[in-house]
Amino acid sequence: MIVTRSLTKRYGGVLAVGGVDLDVREGDRYGFLGPNGSGKTTVIRMLLGLVFATSGEIEVLGRPVPARLAEVLPQVGSLVEGPSAYGHLSGRANLALIDAAGPAGPAGRAGPAGGRRGRRRRIAEALERVGLGGIDGRPVRKYSLGMRQRLGLAAAILRSPRLLILDEPTNGLDPQGIREVRDLLTELNRAGTTVFLSSHQLAEVEQFCTRVGVLDRGRLVLQAGLDELRGPTGRVLVRSPDADRAAALLDGHVRLRDGDLLVVAAIDPAEITARLVAAGVRVAEIRQERRELEQVVLAVTGSGSDRVDAPRPGRGAGAGGAR
């Protein structure tokens, strides 16, 4: 669905994106991660033809971009750097303009557009799916940030795209709204839509995505399946109301203790269970420890570009300038 080869973007002497090789497969729920300023939005804008690459190749839906962008964009829904809309118009009026600018029929799908009736139906369905089915005719400038975000998502899914490219789609939403968006994206993915999602919400990415790519200082430093990244650490987590007795039985293997939780290493989970049960030690939980996505991302990335540290003692104020 998305393939890039040595994708590079320079702004003068600044390397924003350097040699990125993305591989987003059909049906993926792909999480695109990285610190602020790592180049994620620049990559997304190049995928959509909003910014031209300095060098490298881009294929979206099997077609080169930007050369055949006109064939690609009708099949792609996107939300980039926050939703944009005409503030003096209502949400429905904004969606009507977007729909009217599209092809004669829903992109990539069979069937006619259905004229004004079909347009009203598509708009009503999109608004209902993002939780805005009951909006009135007030102008968008009076919407809350969360409502604007929902409207932007409605615009992205309006014409049943084959591919969704989303940049921080849950920005401004409360926990309930975030879950609703996750459920909607899951539903769309199950129906055949590939989702490419850039987000800082690692917990949401961990719950939704099947594959991830991590960008750091413009370079793709990691790309793999989420299950592979969250593999076992080799340690076992044991929770017991008899933690003192359990720790004594597992002496020499307990690496960490926090109340009734023991972190045990260099011993098989089955053997741990057998030892504790044989000694009559109660076990509330026993499971293999797995790496968290946050740990994986932090291990391969540096700080974001929005961090500004104070000069070290003995150095001039200008010593820490941009590199």
Secondary structure, DSSP 8 states (H G I E B T S, - for coil): -EEEEEEEEEETTEEEEEEE--EE-TT-EEEEE--TTSSHHHHHHHHTTSS--SEEEEEETTEETTTTHHHHGGGEEEE-SS----TTSBHHHHHHHHHHTS-SS-TTSSS---HHHHHHHHHHHHHHHTT-TT--S-BGGGS-HHHHHHHHHHHHHTT--SEEEEESTTTT--HHHHHHHHHHHHHHHHTT-EEEEE-S-HHHHHHH-SEEEEEETTEEEEEEEHHHHT-EEEEEEEE-TTHHHHHHHTTTTEEEEETTEEEEESS-HHHHHHHHHHTT---SEEEEEE--HHHHHHHH----TT------TTS-GGGG---
